[in-house]
Amino acid sequence: MQFSELIIILATAIATATPLVFAVIGETITERAGVINLSAEGTIMFCA
Protein backbone atom coordinates (compact mmCIF):
# COMPACT_ATOMS: atom_id res chain seq x y z
CA MET A 1 0.00 0.00 0.00
CA GLN A 2 1.38 3.32 -1.05
CA PHE A 3 1.40 6.37 1.17
CA SER A 4 -0.94 8.22 -1.20
CA GLU A 5 -3.50 5.41 -0.96
CA LEU A 6 -3.43 5.66 2.82
CA ILE A 7 -4.01 9.41 2.66
CA ILE A 8 -6.99 8.90 0.32
CA ILE A 9 -8.52 6.28 2.64
CA LEU A 10 -8.10 8.51 5.70
CA ALA A 11 -9.54 11.56 3.92
CA THR A 12 -12.56 9.54 2.81
CA ALA A 13 -13.11 8.20 6.33
CA ILE A 14 -12.98 11.70 7.82
CA ALA A 15 -15.36 13.10 5.20
CA THR A 16 -17.79 10.23 5.75
CA ALA A 17 -17.74 10.46 9.55
CA THR A 18 -18.15 14.24 9.84
CA PRO A 19 -22.00 14.34 9.87
CA LEU A 20 -22.09 11.56 12.44
CA VAL A 21 -19.59 13.39 14.66
CA PHE A 22 -21.68 16.59 14.53
CA ALA A 23 -24.82 14.66 15.48
CA VAL A 24 -23.08 12.94 18.38
CA ILE A 25 -21.69 16.23 19.68
CA GLY A 26 -25.17 17.78 19.55
CA GLU A 27 -26.71 14.86 21.40
CA THR A 28 -23.95 14.97 24.01
CA ILE A 29 -24.59 18.66 24.66
CA THR A 30 -28.33 18.08 25.14
CA GLU A 31 -27.70 15.17 27.50
CA ARG A 32 -25.21 17.21 29.54
CA ALA A 33 -27.76 20.04 29.76
CA GLY A 34 -30.21 17.66 31.39
CA VAL A 35 -32.64 17.43 28.49
CA ILE A 36 -33.86 13.92 27.81
CA ASN A 37 -33.90 13.32 24.07
CA LEU A 38 -35.72 10.09 23.31
CA SER A 39 -34.97 10.32 19.60
CA ALA A 40 -31.18 10.45 19.91
CA GLU A 41 -30.57 7.36 17.79
CA GLY A 42 -33.02 8.53 15.13
CA THR A 43 -31.39 11.94 14.98
CA ILE A 44 -27.94 10.41 14.60
CA MET A 45 -29.13 8.06 11.84
CA PHE A 46 -30.92 10.92 10.05
CA CYS A 47 -27.80 13.11 10.15
CA ALA A 48 -25.56 10.32 8.90
C-alpha positions as a printed Julia matrix, in Angstrom:
48×3 Matrix{Float64}:
   0.0    0.0    0.0
   1.38   3.32  -1.05
   1.4    6.37   1.17
  -0.94   8.22  -1.2
  -3.5    5.41  -0.96
  -3.43   5.66   2.82
  -4.01   9.41   2.66
  -6.99   8.9    0.32
  -8.52   6.28   2.64
  -8.1    8.51   5.7
  -9.54  11.56   3.92
 -12.56   9.54   2.81
 -13.11   8.2    6.33
 -12.98  11.7    7.82
 -15.36  13.1    5.2
 -17.79  10.23   5.75
 -17.74  10.46   9.55
 -18.15  14.24   9.84
 -22.0   14.34   9.87
 -22.09  11.56  12.44
 -19.59  13.39  14.66
 -21.68  16.59  14.53
 -24.82  14.66  15.48
 -23.08  12.94  18.38
 -21.69  16.23  19.68
 -25.17  17.78  19.55
 -26.71  14.86  21.4
 -23.95  14.97  24.01
 -24.59  18.66  24.66
 -28.33  18.08  25.14
 -27.7   15.17  27.5
 -25.21  17.21  29.54
 -27.76  20.04  29.76
 -30.21  17.66  31.39
 -32.64  17.43  28.49
 -33.86  13.92  27.81
 -33.9   13.32  24.07
 -35.72  10.09  23.31
 -34.97  10.32  19.6
 -31.18  10.45  19.91
 -30.57   7.36  17.79
 -33.02   8.53  15.13
 -31.39  11.94  14.98
 -27.94  10.41  14.6
 -29.13   8.06  11.84
 -30.92  10.92  10.05
 -27.8   13.11  10.15
 -25.56  10.32   8.9
